[in-house]
């Protein structure tokens, strides 16, 4: 056995799932509720979450860890606004929404300020 030690290898998507997705969901929920007038219940149903999770997002109790960094990244934040707009207007299939989320994640990983 070697004396070599290393940190656990984490793939970018794992990091995103743990650190960024709660923030992305929180920001999308915030836009859907505050800009488009969706109820907490409608937003929860759309995002596949509980109303309590949406409430916690809106109160900043959950998903707020990377809010400032994400909002400062204009490209990523504009993509979040686009995603919320497409969801609100029902012009986003699961695949299209997933592609936008992947683009948000790639943008944030490239900036390496969040990941």
C-alpha positions as CSV (number, residue, x, y, z in Angstrom):
1,X,0.0,0.0,0.0
2,X,1.3,3.4,-1.0
3,X,1.7,6.4,1.3
4,X,0.1,8.5,-1.4
5,X,-3.0,10.5,-0.1
6,X,-5.4,12.4,-2.2
7,X,-8.7,14.2,-1.9
8,X,-11.8,12.4,-3.1
9,X,-12.3,13.1,-6.8
10,X,-15.5,15.0,-7.3
11,X,-16.8,15.5,-10.8
12,X,-18.2,18.9,-11.7
13,X,-21.8,17.6,-11.9
14,X,-21.5,16.2,-8.3
15,X,-20.4,19.6,-7.0
16,X,-23.1,21.3,-8.9
17,X,-25.8,19.0,-7.6
18,X,-24.6,19.6,-4.0
19,X,-23.7,23.3,-4.0
20,X,-25.4,25.0,-7.0
21,X,-28.7,23.3,-7.7
22,X,-30.3,24.5,-4.4
23,X,-29.3,28.0,-5.3
24,X,-30.5,27.7,-8.9
25,X,-33.8,26.3,-7.7
26,X,-34.1,29.1,-5.1
27,X,-33.5,31.8,-7.7
28,X,-35.9,30.3,-10.2
29,X,-38.5,30.0,-7.4
30,X,-37.9,33.6,-6.4
31,X,-38.5,34.8,-10.0
32,X,-41.5,32.6,-10.5
33,X,-43.2,33.9,-7.3
34,X,-42.1,37.5,-7.2
35,X,-42.0,38.4,-10.9
36,X,-44.6,36.1,-12.4
37,X,-47.0,35.9,-9.4
38,X,-46.9,32.1,-9.1
39,X,-48.0,30.8,-5.7
40,X,-45.6,28.8,-3.5
41,X,-47.8,25.7,-4.2
42,X,-47.7,26.2,-8.0
43,X,-43.9,26.8,-7.9
44,X,-43.4,23.7,-5.8
45,X,-45.4,21.6,-8.2
46,X,-43.5,22.9,-11.2
47,X,-40.1,22.4,-9.6
48,X,-41.0,19.0,-8.1
49,X,-40.4,20.3,-4.6
50,X,-42.5,20.8,-1.5
51,X,-44.1,24.1,-0.6
52,X,-42.0,24.2,2.5
53,X,-38.8,23.9,0.4
54,X,-40.0,26.9,-1.7
55,X,-40.8,28.9,1.4
56,X,-37.3,28.2,2.7
57,X,-35.8,29.3,-0.6
58,X,-37.8,32.5,-0.5
59,X,-36.8,33.2,3.1
60,X,-33.1,32.5,2.3
61,X,-33.0,29.6,4.8
62,X,-32.0,27.2,2.0
63,X,-30.0,27.6,-1.2
64,X,-28.7,31.0,-0.3
65,X,-25.1,29.9,0.1
66,X,-24.0,31.0,-3.4
67,X,-26.6,33.7,-4.1
68,X,-24.3,36.6,-4.3
69,X,-21.7,34.9,-6.5
70,X,-24.4,33.6,-8.8
71,X,-26.3,36.9,-9.1
72,X,-22.9,38.7,-9.8
73,X,-22.3,36.4,-12.8
74,X,-24.5,38.2,-15.3
75,X,-24.5,35.4,-17.9
76,X,-25.5,32.8,-15.3
77,X,-28.2,35.0,-13.8
78,X,-29.6,36.0,-17.2
79,X,-29.9,32.3,-17.9
80,X,-31.8,31.8,-14.7
81,X,-34.1,34.6,-15.8
82,X,-34.5,32.9,-19.2
83,X,-35.3,29.6,-17.5
84,X,-37.9,31.1,-15.2
85,X,-39.5,32.9,-18.2
86,X,-39.7,29.7,-20.2
87,X,-41.2,27.9,-17.3
88,X,-43.7,30.6,-16.6
89,X,-44.8,30.7,-20.3
90,X,-44.8,27.0,-20.5
91,X,-42.3,27.1,-23.4
92,X,-39.8,24.8,-21.9
93,X,-39.7,21.0,-22.1
94,X,-37.8,19.1,-19.5
95,X,-34.9,18.6,-22.0
96,X,-34.8,22.3,-22.9
97,X,-34.9,23.3,-19.2
98,X,-32.2,20.8,-18.5
99,X,-30.0,22.2,-21.2
100,X,-30.4,25.7,-19.8
101,X,-29.4,24.4,-16.3
102,X,-26.3,22.6,-17.8
103,X,-25.3,25.9,-19.5
104,X,-25.7,27.7,-16.2
105,X,-23.5,25.1,-14.5
106,X,-20.9,25.2,-17.2
107,X,-20.8,29.0,-16.9
108,X,-20.3,28.9,-13.2
109,X,-17.7,26.1,-13.4
110,X,-15.7,28.1,-15.9
111,X,-15.8,31.2,-13.7
112,X,-14.6,28.8,-10.9
113,X,-15.8,31.4,-8.3
114,X,-18.6,29.2,-7.1
115,X,-17.4,25.6,-7.5
